[in-house]
Amino acid sequence: MAKLAMKVNNSKKKILIITYYWPPSGGSGVQRWVKFVKYLAKKGWEPIVYTPENPEYPSIDESMLKDVPTNLEVLKTKIWEPFDFYRKFTGKKKNEKINAGFLNEGKKKNGLTQILSVWIRGNFFIPDARKFWIKPSIKFLNAYLENNEIDYVVSTGPPHSTHLIARGIKKKNNIPWIADFRDPWTNIDFYKDLKLTKLADKKHHRLECAVLKEADLTITIGETMKTEFEALGAKKVICIPNGFDKEDLSAKSIEKDEKFSIAHIGTLNPSRNPQLLWESLSELVAENQLFASKLSIKLVGKVDFMVKEAIKKAGLFQYLELIPYLPHDEAIDEQQRSHVLLLLVNNTPNAKGILTGKIFEYMSSRTPIIGIGPVDGDAANILNQTKSGIMVDYEDKEGLKDGLKLMFNNGFSTETADINSYSRESLTERLVSALGEL
């Protein structure tokens, strides 16, 4: 005779978080919910994380493990991803990491096999290459929930397969479901590059609308995305942006670089290649001998081959310092060490809504930010509101040169920048408040 399992419960509110990215994953995708989990635990909640046992992470960062609560319950199951097939198909090495965002670090341009692999990815792996994790995860988590009481389920994407896992759980269990979007789905900047058929495009849109309409709460990182999701019929949408963790800032004093360093921290792919910046710097170097003697361009992280070629063509390669991927804590030190931080918004139809997590960690360094992007977009609004930097339009070369000259002459101060509302602890309080209203 089968024994009846008794559901386990306690007085703490329990929140199950379904995420593909989790330490030791590096990159921006992991940081949002690692920080939420950290501060939820400090506020008396009991987070439970569900993540793959054998994921394909583009980078590894052991430093993020320090933020994971020691008693955190982490559930894991194996995932099958088609990247071994992709490596063989495109001639990559067996252990070669798969870059995100169509980034190419070598000289070889995308050939027919690369174009075909993108077409296969877009049309057969919907919503993404983690689709084979959906059904096994629903089965595993439904079994887990038979014996464990949970108050909330959160799915965070991309990858948007996580939302379909949560949707499957929602159908069987009467648990409030929160769909967290760190990036858009069909309105993401590279969506058009997936070479979708009409049928595949229709399926992507259908799944996106189903998630928005069935989730009890949708969270976005920006106001523009919030408005877009409301127009698609989302049940309830709120905006909780990314932020910075005060505890990540170095306790030791960080000295500024000897030269006038303009730094970009993170992946720099072709869609963010700032041609306007290279032209502006080339002109400033020719016009101002002192500027030329002091200039340093620091690119920290993976850089596409085409970006390096553009810098060479502008005659700036002698000023370039390439620094490979750094652990999160070292990248934050680099931000404090630099004189200017470069924020690049892709020049795409969805540009106004692009709000990378980078902007908030930039702000925490108190280093002036110069951005290239829509002057009426979400990123520009935050720079203006906090007085952390300047945003110039994609074609405004004179405005960019004036901004750079202002910062070179120490004419821009961030001492009065009001950034406290973007601390990870404050943002977690906003999350707790939103959950309480469900």
CORMOBEL-V33403 format. One record per helix or strand of 3 or more residues. SS is the DSSP state (a for helix, b for strand). FROM is the first residue (numbers start at 0). TO is the last residue. If there is no record, write none. Layout:
{{SS	FROM	TO} {SS	FROM	TO}}
This chain:
{{b	13	17} {a	27	41} {b	45	51} {a	61	66} {b	72	76} {a	82	89} {a	111	123} {a	130	146} {b	151	156} {a	160	171} {b	175	180} {a	190	193} {a	197	213} {b	216	219} {a	222	230} {b	236	238} {a	245	247} {b	259	264} {a	269	271} {a	274	286} {a	288	293} {b	294	299} {a	304	312} {a	316	318} {b	319	322} {a	327	336} {b	339	343} {a	350	352} {a	357	363} {b	368	371} {a	377	385} {b	388	391} {a	396	407} {a	419	421} {a	423	435}}
